[in-house]
């Protein structure tokens, strides 16, 4: 990791007039982050899978801060849709000051996407990785923020086996592996893209829709001790708006503090291999 320079997106702090892209914006942390950055004057760009929820959040942001944000529908379980989204965003925006890569999910059983990948690693990692690469030039001088989790310690990332075919499937482990990939991607992006302030963060245990359809669903929806989505989004919003000189590019944050990363996740060589494997997997070797 290297100290960031003060030209990454918001050199003096604040988001007024900045273009902020939020994926997974239709519920939970993404929705809360979209509302929060809109209140700070950002030009919000929403990405979500469900059209009805996307309309709802679009209206909420408009009521909160106005004018209505731009909204794009894309299902990250289909890389074709991610590529199409990247083209539309490139055509629409000459610059993206902040990309909050927040879309994610958890799947009860091993599910393969039509692209041939295990669904967790595609939705939580590969799709966002592809989108960031497609938007690489638009992000120059800006920020890339990846929603990760301390569940990364349960991950077993293997660049030669992104689908985890060598191990018996576990929803929790697959989720942890995808979050491990998010941290490593932010660290590697910081090394490869010095003009982008790339960071990841742990939102805490948040009351969200994640894990729906799994045994974790009730835990994440009804546990009274979990954080609100707004609290979970707090560090994301802070990373988007804090003066660049206060942040460390490539860093992993928790509750607005730089947090040490342990185990294989901290291995720069492994992160480089993951980057190359991801690029080969999504068929994009340009960056």
C-alpha positions in Angstrom: 0.0 0.0 0.0 1.1 3.5 -0.7 -0.1 6.8 0.7 -2.6 8.5 -1.5 -2.1 11.8 -3.2 -4.5 14.7 -2.9 -5.9 14.6 -6.4 -8.2 11.6 -6.1 -11.7 12.8 -6.6 -12.3 15.0 -3.6 -9.0 16.7 -2.7 -10.7 19.0 -0.1 -13.4 16.6 1.0 -17.1 16.8 0.1 -19.1 15.4 -2.8 -20.9 18.4 -4.2 -21.1 18.1 -8.0 -19.3 14.8 -8.0 -20.5 11.8 -10.0 -20.9 8.9 -7.7 -21.8 5.4 -9.1 -23.4 3.0 -6.6 -24.0 -0.7 -7.6 -26.3 -2.8 -5.5 -28.2 0.5 -4.9 -31.7 -0.9 -4.5 -31.6 -2.1 -0.9 -29.5 -2.2 2.3 -26.1 -0.5 2.3 -26.3 0.6 -1.4 -29.6 2.3 -0.9 -28.4 4.0 2.3 -25.2 5.1 0.7 -27.0 6.5 -2.4 -29.3 8.6 -0.1 -26.4 9.8 2.0 -24.2 11.0 -0.9 -27.1 12.6 -2.6 -27.6 14.7 0.6 -24.0 15.8 0.2 -24.8 17.1 -3.2 -23.4 14.3 -5.4 -24.7 13.4 -8.8 -25.9 9.9 -8.0 -25.9 7.1 -10.5 -27.8 4.0 -9.4 -27.3 0.4 -10.5 -29.6 -2.3 -9.5 -31.1 -5.6 -10.6 -34.8 -5.3 -9.7 -36.6 -2.7 -11.8 -39.3 -2.0 -9.2 -36.9 -1.4 -6.3 -34.7 0.6 -8.7 -37.7 2.9 -9.4 -38.4 3.2 -5.6 -34.9 4.2 -4.7 -34.7 6.6 -7.6 -37.8 8.3 -6.2 -36.4 8.3 -2.7 -33.2 9.9 -3.8 -35.1 12.5 -5.8 -37.3 13.3 -2.7 -34.3 13.5 -0.5 -32.0 15.7 -2.5 -33.4 16.2 -6.1 -33.1 16.1 -9.0 -33.8 12.4 -9.8 -30.7 10.4 -10.2 -29.8 8.4 -13.2 -30.6 4.7 -12.9 -29.4 1.7 -14.8 -30.7 -1.9 -14.5 -28.2 -4.7 -14.7 -28.0 -8.3 -13.3 -24.5 -9.1 -12.3 -25.2 -12.8 -12.7 -24.9 -12.1 -16.5 -21.6 -10.6 -17.6 -23.2 -9.7 -20.9 -25.4 -7.2 -19.0 -22.3 -5.9 -17.1 -20.6 -5.2 -20.4 -23.6 -3.5 -21.8 -23.8 -1.4 -18.6 -20.2 -0.4 -18.9 -20.8 0.8 -22.5 -23.8 2.8 -21.4 -21.9 4.4 -18.5 -18.9 5.2 -20.7 -21.2 6.9 -23.2 -23.0 8.9 -20.6 -20.3 10.1 -18.2 -16.9 11.5 -19.2 -15.8 11.1 -15.6 -16.9 9.0 -12.6 -15.5 10.5 -9.4 -16.5 7.6 -7.2 -17.4 4.0 -8.0 -18.9 2.2 -5.0 -18.8 -1.5 -6.0 -21.4 -2.8 -3.6 -23.5 -5.4 -5.3 -23.5 -8.7 -3.6 -25.3 -11.9 -2.7 -25.2 -15.2 -0.8 -26.5 -18.5 -2.3 -27.7 -21.4 -0.4 -26.4 -24.0 -2.8 -23.8 -24.1 -5.5 -25.3 -22.2 -8.4 -23.7 -21.7 -11.8 -24.3 -18.6 -13.8 -24.8 -18.8 -17.6 -21.2 -17.6 -17.9 -20.1 -20.8 -16.2 -19.0 -19.3 -12.8 -20.1 -20.0 -9.3 -22.7 -17.4 -8.6 -21.1 -15.9 -5.4 -17.7 -15.2 -7.0 -19.3 -13.8 -10.1 -21.9 -11.5 -8.5 -19.7 -10.4 -5.6 -16.4 -10.1 -7.3 -16.0 -10.8 -11.1 -18.9 -8.6 -12.2 -17.7 -5.6 -10.2 -14.1 -6.2 -11.3 -15.2 -6.3 -14.9 -17.2 -3.1 -14.6 -14.3 -1.2 -12.9 -12.0 -2.3 -15.7 -14.6 -1.1 -18.3 -14.7 2.2 -16.6 -11.0 2.5 -16.0 -10.5 5.7 -17.9 -13.6 7.3 -16.4 -12.2 6.6 -12.9 -8.8 8.3 -13.5 -8.3 10.7 -10.6 -11.3 9.3 -8.8 -12.0 6.6 -6.3 -13.0 2.9 -6.3 -14.6 1.6 -3.1 -15.3 -2.1 -2.7 -17.7 -3.4 -0.1 -16.0 -6.3 1.6 -16.4 -7.9 5.1 -14.4 -9.4 7.9 -15.9 -12.7 6.6 -12.9 -12.6 4.3 -11.0 -14.6 7.1 -13.2 -17.6 6.1 -12.2 -17.3 2.5 -10.1 -19.8 0.5 -9.2 -17.8 -2.6 -7.4 -19.8 -5.3 -6.7 -18.0 -8.6 -6.5 -21.3 -10.3 -9.9 -22.4 -9.0 -12.1 -19.3 -8.8 -15.2 -21.5 -8.8 -14.1 -23.4 -5.8 -14.6 -26.7 -7.6 -11.8 -28.4 -5.5 -13.8 -28.0 -2.3 -17.2 -28.9 -1.0 -19.5 -26.0 -1.3 -20.3 -23.9 1.7 -22.4 -20.7 1.3 -20.5 -19.0 4.1 -17.1 -19.9 2.7 -18.0 -18.9 -0.8 -19.2 -15.5 0.5 -16.0 -15.1 2.5 -13.9 -16.0 -0.5 -15.7 -13.4 -2.6 -15.0 -10.7 0.1 -11.4 -11.8 0.3 -11.2 -11.2 -3.4 -12.7 -7.7 -2.9 -9.9 -6.7 -0.5 -7.2 -8.1 -2.7 -8.6 -6.4 -5.8 -8.6 -3.0 -4.0 -5.0 -3.5 -3.0 -3.9 -4.6 -6.5 -5.9 -1.8 -8.1 -3.9 0.6 -6.0 -0.7 -0.9 -7.3 -1.7 -1.0 -10.9 -3.8 2.1 -11.1 -1.9 4.8 -9.2 -4.3 7.5 -10.4 -7.2 5.8 -8.7 -7.7 5.8 -5.0 -8.8 2.2 -4.4 -10.0 1.0 -1.0 -12.2 -1.7 0.5 -14.1 -1.7 3.8 -16.0 -3.7 6.3 -19.5 -2.4 7.0 -20.1 -4.4 10.1 -22.9 -6.9 10.5 -25.8 -5.1 8.9 -29.6 -5.8 8.8 -30.0 -6.3 5.0 -31.6 -8.6 2.4 -28.3 -10.5 1.8 -28.5 -14.2 2.3 -32.2 -14.4 1.3 -33.0 -18.0 0.5 -30.3 -19.2 2.8 -30.3 -20.1 6.5 -28.6 -16.7 7.1 -31.6 -14.8 5.8 -33.4 -14.5 9.1 -30.2 -13.6 10.9 -29.5 -10.7 8.6 -33.1 -9.5 8.5 -34.3 -9.7 12.0 -31.4 -9.9 14.5 -32.0 -6.8 16.7 -28.3 -6.4 17.4 -27.3 -5.9 13.8 -26.4 -2.4 12.5 -28.8 -0.4 10.4 -28.0 -0.1 6.7 -27.2 3.6 7.3 -24.6 2.7 9.9 -23.2 0.1 7.6 -22.9 2.6 4.8 -21.2 5.2 7.0 -17.6 4.1 6.2 -18.4 3.9 2.5 -19.7 7.4 2.5 -16.8 8.7 4.5 -14.3 7.0 2.1 -16.1 8.7 -0.8 -16.0 12.1 0.7 -13.0 12.4 3.0 -10.0 14.4 1.9 -7.7 12.1 -0.1 -4.7 12.9 2.0 -6.4 11.3 5.0 -6.8 7.9 3.2 -4.4 5.1 2.2 -4.9 3.8 -1.2 -5.2 0.0 -1.2 -6.3 0.0 2.4 -9.0 -1.9 4.2 -11.2 0.1 6.5 -13.6 -0.6 9.3 -15.5 2.1 11.2 -13.5 4.8 9.4 -10.2 3.3 10.5 -7.5 1.6 8.6 -7.7 -2.1 9.5 -4.8 -4.6 9.2 -5.4 -7.5 6.8 -4.2 -11.0 7.8 -3.3 -14.3 6.2 -3.2 -14.9 2.5 -5.4 -11.9 1.9 -2.3 -9.7 2.6 -0.2 -11.5 0.0 0.6 -9.1 -2.8 1.8 -11.9 -5.1 -1.5 -13.8 -4.6 -3.4 -10.6 -5.3 -1.5 -10.2 -8.6 -2.4 -13.7 -9.6 -6.0 -13.2 -8.7 -6.1 -10.0 -10.8 -4.7 -11.9 -13.8 -7.1 -14.8 -13.3 -10.0 -12.5 -13.0 -9.1 -10.7 -16.2 -8.8 -14.0 -18.1 -12.2 -15.1 -16.6 -14.1 -12.1 -17.8 -12.3 -11.9 -21.1 -10.9 -8.4 -20.6 -7.1 -8.1 -20.7 -6.8 -4.5 -21.5 -5.9 -3.2 -18.0 
